[in-house]
Amino acid sequence: MQRPRKHGRIGTFIVALLVLWTAPALGQTFSSGSTGALGAFNPTVTTEVILPPDGILNYTTVNVPNGVFVSFKPNAANTPVTMLATGDVTIAGTLTVRGKAPGEQGAPFTTPAPGGPGGFPGGVAGVGGSGPGGGPIGPAQADRNGTYGAPTSFVSLIPLFGGSGGGGVSADPATIPGGGGGGGAIVIASSTRITITSTGVVQASGGNGGFVSGNSALLGGNGSGGAIRLVAPQLTGNGNITAAGGQLFNTAQAGPGRIRLESTTPHTLTGSITPAPSVSTAPGPVTAASTPALVNAPKLTFTSIGGVAGPTTPTGSYATADVNLPAGTTNPVPVLLNSNNIPVGIVFTVKVIPQLSAISTLATSASSGSFSSATATANVTLPTGEVSLLLATGSFTLPQLASLFPLIDGEEVDRVMVAATYGEPSSVTLVTTSGREMPLDRLSNQDQIRVAMAFEALRNGGQ
């Protein structure tokens, strides 16, 4: 019995990372949320920081001296870099999460060029770049460039993600290089101050496309710029901050990334900032431990099937399933679900969609646990010898909290629906009394804040 992971597009990706925050109290002091567990970060030589599984680095202070180059080794989940400090952050050297070019650092130039942490890789010959704005295999080099892949209204950088890769050339993959990787994503937050001196650089640029020497027609697309977010009571200095797109030789430059500056007082950064940043004088949330704090949206996940947990990073291939149940496994097979930030007692529906056989549907037992984390079990029948897709859905009504949610086309929200495919991130949709649906990731920033407040009320037992 096997089960594939459904291929998702950017809409699913954004929902997976969607995070909401509680409204800060008046006069509330910003805190980065750093535990200080890693102590002071004060490198004296070129350093590659190995990212932990969640990508969060908890420092007391950060001091990168002039001439010191700091990069980050991506983790298995390719999360963005979250650098936190309880005290000052001073950057006189270089912090980089830039995307790579094909063949960089000794890699075969025909293999995908990696993006920076949180960014997306470039394509290879005959394949477009990855990410929401991945460059296609267009007829001209400029057509192969990556773009950041988010609307211009997306300025908060919540959720934080990097740039998209450039596309490859439509030619023999054995001899033709591909596109550059997208710039990575980094948020730097200090509870006191961030200073970027005149020699300091924070970089999330896209990687250059690949090329064949002597043949100007065989040029891979450049990777787009990534994302940089700086958050602290004070932002000062005259250094360089860049999330520019890659540019090979004199080719067309790939699309820029995004830069966000958040400080209690207006920032005094006077150096080169490319592209122009979005600016806020109300520092927003960085992590669940920061003040204000990030609050996760409702989430539903498959924990195991027949006692077998799925891989950390599913392959998403129909040829090779992510879960193979042991020989001798008999039906019905227990499927364990985990819910987060969803009221306890919800009965979820699990749908089995085999590759060849008929679709079947079964309700789970009522979830038990807490609002923050609850579990539910469904005993399903899986056909043998073929791949099956699992889909779980559930919804909860809002009898006393509907007024906290934004109106959808003039109607009150009646319930919240959560859906998950095994191996895929869950999606959250608001549903009105007449059945109109609105995915959370399509709401404006202001309406997302209202939804965050409503979920906070749910978490505190206000339903």
C-alpha positions as CSV (number, residue, x, y, z in Angstrom):
1,M,0.0,0.0,0.0
2,Q,1.5,3.2,-1.1
3,R,0.6,6.9,-1.0
4,P,1.9,9.8,-3.0
5,R,2.3,13.4,-2.1
6,K,0.3,15.7,-4.2
7,H,2.2,18.3,-6.1
8,G,1.4,21.8,-4.9
9,R,1.7,25.3,-6.4
10,I,2.6,28.5,-4.7
11,G,-0.9,29.0,-3.2
12,T,-0.3,25.9,-1.1
13,F,3.2,27.0,-0.2
14,I,2.0,30.4,1.1
15,V,-0.7,28.9,3.2
16,A,1.8,26.5,4.7
17,L,3.9,29.3,6.0
18,L,1.0,31.7,6.9
19,V,1.5,33.0,10.4
20,L,-0.6,35.5,12.2
21,W,0.1,37.7,15.2
22,T,-1.7,39.1,18.2
23,A,-2.3,42.8,18.4
24,P,0.4,44.4,20.7
25,A,-0.8,46.3,23.7
26,L,-0.2,50.0,23.8
27,G,3.2,50.9,25.1
28,Q,4.4,47.3,24.7
29,T,8.2,47.0,24.4
30,F,9.5,45.0,21.5
31,S,11.4,41.8,22.2
32,S,13.2,39.7,19.6
33,G,12.3,36.5,21.6
34,S,15.9,35.4,21.7
35,T,16.7,33.0,24.5
36,G,20.4,33.9,24.3
37,A,21.2,30.1,24.4
38,L,24.0,30.5,21.8
39,G,25.7,33.3,23.7
40,A,27.5,36.1,21.8
41,F,28.2,35.6,18.1
42,N,31.5,37.3,17.3
43,P,33.3,35.5,14.4
44,T,36.8,36.6,13.6
45,V,37.3,34.6,10.4
46,T,35.1,33.6,7.4
47,T,32.3,31.4,9.0
48,E,29.5,29.2,7.7
49,V,26.8,28.9,10.3
50,I,25.0,25.6,10.3
51,L,21.3,26.3,10.7
52,P,19.3,24.3,13.2
53,P,16.2,22.4,12.0
54,D,13.9,25.4,12.7
55,G,16.4,28.0,11.3
56,I,16.3,30.0,14.6
57,L,19.6,31.3,16.0
58,N,19.3,32.6,19.6
59,Y,22.2,35.0,20.5
60,T,22.8,37.5,23.2
61,T,24.7,39.9,20.9
62,V,26.0,39.8,17.3
63,N,29.2,41.5,16.1
64,V,30.5,40.7,12.6
65,P,33.8,42.7,12.2
66,N,35.0,44.4,9.1
67,G,36.5,41.8,6.6
68,V,34.6,38.9,8.1
69,F,32.3,37.0,5.7
70,V,29.4,35.0,7.3
71,S,27.2,32.6,5.3
72,F,24.6,29.9,6.4
73,K,24.4,26.2,5.6
74,P,20.7,25.4,4.7
75,N,19.0,22.8,6.9
76,A,17.0,19.9,5.5
77,A,13.8,21.9,5.4
78,N,15.5,24.8,3.7
79,T,14.0,27.3,6.2
80,P,14.9,31.0,6.1
81,V,17.5,32.3,8.6
82,T,16.1,33.8,11.8
83,M,18.9,35.6,13.7
84,L,17.8,36.8,17.1
85,A,19.6,38.8,19.7
86,T,18.8,40.1,23.2
87,G,21.3,42.9,22.8
88,D,22.9,44.9,20.0
89,V,23.6,43.6,16.5
90,T,26.5,45.2,14.7
91,I,27.5,44.3,11.1
92,A,30.7,45.7,9.8
93,G,31.5,42.6,7.7
94,T,29.2,40.6,5.4
95,L,26.1,38.5,6.1
96,T,25.0,36.6,3.0
97,V,22.1,34.3,2.0
98,R,22.7,34.8,-1.7
99,G,21.7,32.3,-4.3
100,K,24.4,30.3,-6.2
101,A,25.4,30.1,-9.8
102,P,25.5,26.8,-11.7
103,G,28.9,25.1,-11.1
104,E,29.7,27.3,-8.1
105,Q,31.9,25.8,-5.4
106,G,32.9,22.8,-7.6
107,A,29.4,21.5,-8.2
108,P,28.6,20.2,-11.8
109,F,27.4,23.1,-13.8
110,T,24.6,20.9,-15.2
111,T,23.0,20.3,-11.8
112,P,20.4,22.8,-10.2
113,A,22.1,25.8,-8.7
114,P,20.9,26.0,-5.0
115,G,19.1,29.1,-3.7
116,G,20.1,30.7,-0.5
117,P,18.5,29.4,2.7
118,G,14.7,29.8,2.2
119,G,15.2,30.4,-1.5
120,F,14.6,28.2,-4.5
121,P,17.0,26.4,-6.9
122,G,17.5,27.3,-10.6
123,G,16.4,25.0,-13.3
124,V,18.6,22.8,-15.5
125,A,18.6,22.4,-19.3
126,G,15.0,22.0,-20.5
127,V,13.6,22.8,-17.0
128,G,12.3,26.0,-15.5
129,G,13.5,27.5,-12.2
130,S,11.8,26.5,-8.9
131,G,9.7,28.8,-6.8
132,P,6.6,31.0,-7.3
133,G,8.4,33.2,-9.8
134,G,10.7,30.6,-11.3
135,G,12.0,31.5,-14.7
136,P,10.7,29.4,-17.6
137,I,12.7,28.0,-20.5
138,G,11.9,31.0,-22.6
139,P,13.3,31.7,-26.1
140,A,15.6,34.5,-24.9
141,Q,17.9,34.8,-21.9
142,A,15.7,37.6,-20.4
143,D,12.7,35.3,-20.6
144,R,14.5,32.8,-18.4
145,N,15.0,35.1,-15.4
146,G,13.3,34.5,-12.1
147,T,11.0,36.9,-10.2
148,Y,10.2,37.1,-6.5
149,G,6.8,35.7,-7.2
150,A,4.6,37.7,-4.8
151,P,2.3,40.7,-5.4
152,T,3.5,44.2,-4.8
153,S,1.2,44.5,-1.8
154,F,3.2,41.8,0.0
155,V,5.5,44.0,2.1
156,S,5.3,42.5,5.6
157,L,7.5,39.5,4.7
158,I,5.2,37.4,6.9
159,P,5.5,34.6,5.8
160,L,9.2,35.0,5.0
161,F,10.5,33.2,1.9
162,G,13.3,33.7,-0.6
163,G,13.6,34.3,-4.3
164,S,12.9,32.0,-7.2
165,G,15.4,30.3,-9.5
166,G,16.2,31.2,-13.1
167,G,15.2,28.8,-15.9
168,G,17.4,26.6,-18.0
169,V,18.0,26.5,-21.7
170,S,16.0,24.2,-23.8
171,A,18.9,22.0,-25.0
172,D,20.9,18.9,-24.3
173,P,21.1,18.6,-20.5
174,A,24.5,16.8,-20.7
175,T,26.2,20.0,-21.9
176,I,24.1,23.0,-21.2
177,P,24.1,24.8,-17.8
178,G,20.9,26.0,-16.0
179,G,19.6,29.0,-14.1
180,G,20.9,30.6,-11.0
181,G,19.4,30.0,-7.6
182,G,17.1,32.5,-5.9
183,G,18.4,34.7,-3.1
184,G,17.7,33.3,0.4
185,A,15.6,34.9,3.2
186,I,16.8,36.3,6.5
187,V,15.2,38.1,9.4
188,I,17.5,39.8,11.9
189,A,15.8,41.0,15.1
190,S,17.3,42.7,18.1
191,S,15.6,43.8,21.4
192,T,17.8,46.9,21.4
193,R,19.5,48.0,18.1
194,I,20.8,46.9,14.7
195,T,23.7,48.9,13.2
196,I,25.2,48.3,9.8
197,T,28.4,50.3,9.5
198,S,29.9,51.8,6.3
199,T,31.7,48.5,5.6
200,G,28.8,46.3,6.5
201,V,26.8,44.3,4.0
202,V,23.6,42.2,4.3
203,Q,23.0,40.4,1.1
204,A,20.2,38.2,-0.3
205,S,21.0,38.5,-4.0
206,G,20.0,36.0,-6.7
207,G,22.6,33.8,-8.3
208,N,23.8,34.4,-11.9
209,G,22.7,32.0,-14.7
210,G,25.0,29.5,-16.2
211,F,26.8,29.9,-19.5
212,V,28.8,28.1,-22.2
213,S,32.1,30.0,-23.0
214,G,32.0,31.4,-26.5
215,N,28.3,30.9,-27.0
216,S,26.2,33.9,-26.0
217,A,23.0,32.2,-26.9
218,L,23.4,29.5,-24.3
219,L,22.8,31.5,-21.1
220,G,20.7,30.3,-18.2
221,G,18.3,32.6,-16.4
222,N,19.4,34.6,-13.4
223,G,17.9,33.9,-10.0
224,S,15.7,36.6,-8.4
225,G,16.6,38.5,-5.3
226,G,15.5,37.1,-1.9
227,A,14.2,38.7,1.3
228,I,15.7,40.7,4.1
229,R,13.8,41.9,7.2
230,L,15.4,43.9,10.0
231,V,13.4,44.4,13.2
232,A,14.6,46.4,16.3
233,P,13.7,49.5,18.3
234,Q,16.6,51.2,16.5
235,L,18.0,50.7,13.0
236,T,21.0,52.8,12.2
237,G,24.2,52.9,10.0
238,N,25.3,53.6,6.4
239,G,26.1,50.1,5.1
240,N,24.8,48.2,2.1
241,I,21.6,46.1,2.1
242,T,20.7,44.3,-1.1
243,A,18.2,41.8,-2.4
244,A,18.9,42.4,-6.1
245,G,18.3,39.9,-8.8
246,G,21.3,38.0,-10.4
247,Q,22.9,39.4,-13.5
248,L,25.4,37.4,-15.6
249,F,27.7,39.6,-17.6
250,N,25.6,42.2,-19.4
251,T,22.4,40.1,-19.5
252,A,19.0,41.3,-18.4
253,Q,18.9,41.4,-14.6
254,A,16.5,39.1,-12.8
255,G,13.7,40.6,-10.6
256,P,14.6,42.1,-7.2
257,G,13.5,40.6,-3.9
258,R,12.0,42.4,-0.9
259,I,13.5,44.4,2.0
260,R,11.5,45.3,5.1
261,L,12.7,47.7,7.9
262,E,10.8,47.9,11.2
263,S,11.8,50.0,14.1
264,T,10.1,51.9,17.0
265,T,11.7,55.2,15.9
266,P,12.2,56.1,12.2
267,H,15.3,54.3,11.0
268,T,18.5,56.2,10.2
269,L,20.0,53.8,7.6
270,T,21.6,56.0,5.0
271,G,23.6,53.5,3.0
272,S,22.6,51.8,-0.3
273,I,19.4,49.8,0.0
274,T,18.4,47.8,-3.1
275,P,15.5,47.5,-3.8
276,A,13.7,50.3,-2.0
277,P,12.4,49.0,1.3
278,S,9.0,49.0,2.9
279,V,9.2,50.7,6.3
280,S,7.2,50.5,9.5
281,T,7.5,52.2,12.9
282,A,5.7,49.4,14.6
283,P,8.0,46.4,15.0
284,G,6.1,43.3,14.2
285,P,6.4,39.7,15.3
286,V,9.3,37.5,14.5
287,T,8.8,34.2,16.4
288,A,6.3,32.7,18.8
289,A,8.5,33.9,21.6
290,S,8.9,37.5,20.4
291,T,6.8,40.5,21.6
292,P,4.5,40.8,19.8
293,A,4.3,37.1,19.2
294,L,3.6,35.1,16.1
295,V,0.5,32.9,16.4
296,N,0.2,29.9,14.1
297,A,-2.9,29.6,12.0
298,P,-5.0,26.4,12.4
299,K,-3.0,23.5,11.1
300,L,-3.9,19.8,10.3
301,T,-1.4,17.2,9.6
302,F,-1.1,13.4,9.1
303,T,1.1,12.0,11.9
304,S,1.3,8.4,10.7
305,I,-0.4,5.7,8.6
306,G,-0.5,2.2,10.1
307,G,2.1,3.3,12.7
308,V,4.5,4.4,10.0
309,A,5.5,8.0,10.1
310,G,6.2,9.8,6.8
311,P,9.6,11.2,5.9
312,T,10.6,14.7,7.0
313,T,10.9,15.8,3.3
314,P,8.4,13.9,1.1
315,T,9.6,13.2,-2.4
316,G,6.2,13.8,-4.0
317,S,6.6,11.0,-6.6
318,Y,4.0,8.6,-7.9
319,A,6.9,6.2,-8.8
320,T,8.3,6.1,-5.3
321,A,5.7,6.5,-2.5
322,D,6.6,8.4,0.7
323,V,5.1,5.7,2.9
324,N,5.3,2.0,2.3
325,L,3.4,-0.2,4.8
326,P,5.1,-3.4,5.8
327,A,4.1,-6.7,4.2
328,G,1.2,-8.3,6.1
329,T,-0.4,-5.1,7.1
330,T,-4.2,-5.7,7.2
331,N,-7.2,-3.4,6.7
332,P,-8.5,-1.3,8.2
333,V,-5.4,0.8,8.7
334,P,-5.2,3.4,11.5
335,V,-4.5,6.9,10.3
336,L,-3.4,9.4,13.0
337,L,-4.1,13.1,12.6
338,N,-2.7,16.0,14.6
339,S,-4.4,19.4,14.8
340,N,-3.0,22.7,16.1
341,N,-5.0,25.8,17.1
342,I,-8.3,24.1,16.4
343,P,-11.0,23.5,19.0
344,V,-11.0,20.1,20.6
345,G,-13.8,17.6,19.6
346,I,-13.7,18.3,15.9
347,V,-14.6,15.2,13.7
348,F,-12.4,15.2,10.6
349,T,-13.2,13.5,7.4
350,V,-10.5,11.4,5.7
351,K,-10.8,10.6,2.0
352,V,-8.8,7.8,0.4
353,I,-8.2,8.5,-3.3
354,P,-6.5,5.5,-4.9
355,Q,-4.7,5.7,-8.2
356,L,-7.1,3.1,-9.8
357,S,-9.8,2.0,-7.4
358,A,-12.9,3.8,-6.2
359,I,-12.7,6.8,-3.7
360,S,-13.8,6.1,-0.1
361,T,-14.6,8.5,2.7
362,L,-14.5,7.9,6.5
363,A,-15.0,10.2,9.5
364,T,-12.4,10.1,12.3
365,S,-13.0,9.8,16.0
366,A,-13.5,13.2,17.8
367,S,-10.2,14.9,18.4
368,S,-8.9,14.9,22.0
369,G,-6.2,16.9,23.7
370,S,-6.0,20.7,23.8
371,F,-6.6,23.7,21.5
372,S,-2.8,23.9,20.9
373,S,-2.4,20.2,20.0
374,A,-5.0,17.5,19.6
375,T,-5.2,14.1,17.9
376,A,-7.8,12.1,16.1
377,T,-7.8,8.6,14.5
378,A,-9.5,7.2,11.4
379,N,-9.4,3.5,10.4
380,V,-9.4,3.4,6.7
381,T,-9.3,0.7,4.0
382,L,-6.4,1.1,1.6
383,P,-6.3,-0.9,-1.7
384,T,-3.2,-3.1,-2.0
385,G,-0.7,-2.8,-4.9
386,E,-1.5,0.8,-5.9
387,V,-0.7,4.3,-4.8
388,S,-3.4,6.1,-2.7
389,L,-3.7,9.8,-1.8
390,L,-5.1,10.8,1.6
391,L,-7.0,14.0,2.1
392,A,-8.4,15.2,5.5
393,T,-10.8,18.0,6.1
394,G,-12.6,19.5,9.1
395,S,-14.5,22.6,10.0
396,F,-15.6,24.4,13.2
397,T,-18.3,27.0,13.6
398,L,-18.0,30.4,15.3
399,P,-21.3,31.0,17.1
400,Q,-19.9,33.7,19.5
401,L,-16.8,34.8,17.7
402,A,-18.1,35.5,14.1
403,S,-18.1,39.3,14.8
404,L,-14.3,39.2,15.3
405,F,-13.7,37.9,11.8
406,P,-13.8,40.2,8.7
407,L,-16.8,40.2,6.5
408,I,-16.5,38.3,3.3
409,D,-18.4,40.0,0.5
410,G,-20.6,41.6,3.1
411,E,-21.3,38.3,4.9
412,E,-20.3,37.1,8.3
413,V,-18.0,34.2,8.6
414,D,-19.9,31.1,9.8
415,R,-17.1,28.5,10.1
416,V,-13.4,27.8,9.5
417,M,-12.4,24.9,7.2
418,V,-9.0,23.2,7.4
419,A,-7.8,20.7,4.8
420,A,-4.6,18.6,4.5
421,T,-3.2,16.2,2.0
422,Y,-0.6,13.7,3.4
423,G,2.8,15.2,2.9
424,E,1.4,18.7,2.0
425,P,0.9,21.7,4.2
426,S,-2.7,22.3,5.3
427,S,-4.9,25.1,4.0
428,V,-7.3,27.3,5.9
429,T,-10.5,28.8,4.4
430,L,-13.1,31.1,5.9
431,V,-16.7,30.1,4.9
432,T,-19.8,32.3,5.2
433,T,-23.3,31.3,6.0
434,S,-24.2,31.2,2.3
435,G,-21.1,29.1,1.5
436,R,-18.8,31.7,0.1
437,E,-15.2,30.8,0.7
438,M,-12.1,32.9,1.2
439,P,-8.6,31.3,1.7
440,L,-6.6,33.0,4.5
441,D,-3.7,33.9,2.3
442,R,-6.0,36.0,0.1
443,L,-7.0,38.4,2.9
444,S,-5.5,41.8,3.3
445,N,-2.9,42.5,6.1
446,Q,-5.5,44.3,8.1
447,D,-8.0,41.4,7.8
448,Q,-5.3,38.9,8.7
449,I,-4.7,40.8,11.9
450,R,-8.5,40.6,12.7
451,V,-8.3,36.8,12.1
452,A,-5.3,36.5,14.3
453,M,-7.2,38.2,17.2
454,A,-10.1,35.9,16.6
455,F,-7.8,32.8,16.8
456,E,-6.2,34.2,19.9
457,A,-9.7,34.4,21.5
458,L,-10.3,30.8,20.5
459,R,-7.0,29.8,22.1
460,N,-8.0,31.5,25.3
461,G,-11.4,29.7,25.4
462,G,-13.5,32.5,24.1
463,Q,-15.7,30.4,21.8
